Amino acid sequence: MPLLETILNPIKRKKSQLTKENETMKKYVLFDHDGVLVDTEFWYYKAGERALADIGFTLDKDQYLRDMTQSLGTWSQARAAGIDEQTISKQREVRNIYYQEYLRTEAIEIEGVVETLAELSKYVRMAIVTTAKHADFQLIHEKRQIRKFMEFVLVREDYEHTKPHPEPYLTGLNRFGATKEETLVVEDSNRGLSAAVAAGIDCSIVHNDFTKTHDFSQASYRIKNLIGLKDIILNVT
């Protein structure tokens, strides 16, 4: 090994160690819910598609996915086609009924979630910050084991402004009494990522086929599945 490289390598190693030691270890994790802990986003789309089909309107999936990135919902295509607000309001209630039907009957588990949460609970305190409504959340978790790992859950009714506004995640920070630096957000959508960034909190994006076309360039981390969070939390590189 050349003399200069021999001299510089220990310096590089020491600098790398100092950087790692100076990083604030993550002590708190705020999880998004739909698409991160349970596989529900497709069924929410299907419920809306079915409700619109009842009035003869075809919901275009590709446009729906594009609308998601702009914080637009199921009804933007219907409005653009001239469907009135009274009809949309009625079909929204129908959509909600269909969605709860799917929540009761379809397989929405994500493999390995419960086991991963059990492992992560050894190292961090965890909570859920979701745009899911209270009734839907309760239905999803009637017979599941996810909630027992969480110190608290914030649903849509618990804050005024929804994602991408930072309020949901800032509310979670306050509940924990945590700093931004020691907290990690876990998301699967650009809307949730934008909320975390606006709140000043590092965000890890977990892969989800339904949102894979979103712009995640502002994410601090990208992981294939939740078990990848352990390396982030323990500062393993």
N, C-alpha and C positions, 0 to 999 in steps of 0.2 A: 504494500500500500504506500503511495507517495507520502512524503513527510507532511505536506500541506493538508492532505485529506486526513491524515492521522491526527493532526492538531485540531481540525475543524469539526470532525465527527463528534467528539465529546461535547463541544460547544453546542452543536445542533441538538444533541440529545438532551442536554441540560435545558436549553431554551424550550424544547418541546415539553419537558417535564414541568417547567415553570408555568407554561401556558395552561396545561391541564390542571395543575394544582390551583391556579388562580381562578379557574372557572367556577361559578356557583353551581353546586350540585343541586339537581332538581329534587325537591322534596314534596312537591304537590303536582298532581296531574288532573286537568280538567278535560273530561272526555265529551266530545260530541256523541250523539246517541245513534241516530238513524244512519246506517251505512258504515258505522264504526263498531258498534257493539251488537247490533242486530241488522239483519239484511231486509230492510223494509222499504227502501226507496223505490224499487221496481214496483212493489205492490201499491204504493201511493200513486204512482203514475197510472197503473192499470185501473185503479178505482176511478180516477179522473177520466180516463179514456172511456170507461164503461158508462159513466154518468153522462158524458157528452154524446156517446153513441145512442143513448136513450132518446135524445132529441134530434137525431139524424146528423150529428156533426162528428167528423173524423178528426181526432187529435193526432197531429203529426209528431211522431216520437223524436225525430231529429231536431225539429224546431223546439219542441218541449225541452230537450237537453240544452239547446242554445239559450232558451229563455231562462233556464235555471241559473246560468252563469251571470245573468243580468238581474237576478233576484225577482224575476217574473214567474208567476205561478201557472197553474193549469188553465186558467181562464183567459189569458192574454190572446190566444188564437181565436177564441170564441168572440171576444170583444171586437177584435179586428175584422171579424166576419159579420159584425153587426148584430150579434145576439144581445138582447137587452139585459139590464142589470137584474130585473125581477126574475127572469128565467135563470140567469147565472146563480143568483142567490138560492133558488129552489134546487138547482142541480148540485150546488155545493153541499147541501144537506144530504142529497142522495149519494154523492161521492163519499161523504163521511160514513154513511151506513155501509157502503161497499167496502171501504177501507177496513172498518172494524170486522167485517165478515172475513176478509183476507187474513187479518191479524189472528183470528181464531182458528183458521183452517189451513193456512199455508206454512211451510217450513221456513222460518226466518232466522234460525240460529246461524251464527258464523262459527265455523269450526275452530276450536282452541281458545275461544274468548274467556270462558270461565277459568280454565287452567292458567291462562296468562295472567288474569287478574289476581288469582291466588298467589302467583309468584311475585307479581309487582307489589302486592300488599305488604311484602316483607321490607320494602325499601321506601315506599312513598304513601302519602295520603291521597285519596282519590275521590272525585265527585263527577257528576254528570251535569252538563249545561246543554239543554236541548230546546229546539223549537217545537218539539212534539207537545200536543195538548195533554193536559192532565189525564183525561179519560182514556186516551189512546195509550199513554205511558203505563197507566195502571193495568190495562188489558194485556199489554205486551208482557208485563212482569208478574202476572198472577202466579205462574208456575215456573219462573226462571230464577236462577241463582245469582244474577248479576248485581242486584241492589245491595246484597249483604256486604259487598266490598266497598261500597260508596258511603262517605260520611254524610252527604246530602245530595239532593237532586233539585235542579232548577228547571222547571218546565215553562212553556210559553206564557202561562198566566203569572209567572213570578217576576216579570220585568216588562217595562213599557215598550222599549225599542228592540226589535228582533235583529238577528244577524243580517247584514254585515256591520251593523252598529256595534261598537265595543261594549255597550252596557251589559249584555249577558255575561261576558267573561270578566268584566270589572266587578260585577256583582259576585261572581264566584270567588274572585280574589279576596273581596271583603269578607265573605263568609268564612274563608279559611284564615284570614288575618295574615295572608302570605304576601311576599314581595313578587314583583313581576319576574325578577331574575331567577328566583328559585322555583318557578312554576312552568309547566309545559302544557300546552293545549294539543289535543289530538283530534284531527279533523279529516274529512274526506271530500270537502267541497271548497270551491274558491270563495263562496260566500262566508263560510265559517273561517277560512284562512284570513280573509279580509278583516273579520271581526277581531281575531287574535292579534293581527298586525296593528290594527288601530288601537288595541288595548296595550300594545307594547310587550306582548308575551310571545316567546318562542313557540313555534307551531310545527308539529310533525304531521305530515300527510300520510295516511295509510291508504294503500291501493284499494280502489273500488271500481269495478268495471263500469258501473253506471255513471261515474263522474271522471273517468280517466282522461277525457278531452279538456277538462278545465285547466286554466292557467295556474300552475302552482309555483311560479318562479320566485315568489316571496317566502316560500316555506324554508324553515331552518333545517328540516330533515325530511327525507322521504323513506318510507318503509313498506315492505311488501305485506306484512301482517303485524299484529300487535306485539308479538314476542320480540320484535326488533326494538321495542321501547326499552327493554332491559339494558341494552348496551348504551343507549342514550342517557338513561338515568344514572348508570354507573360510570359514565364518561369513558366507555371502552371504545377505542378507535382502531 
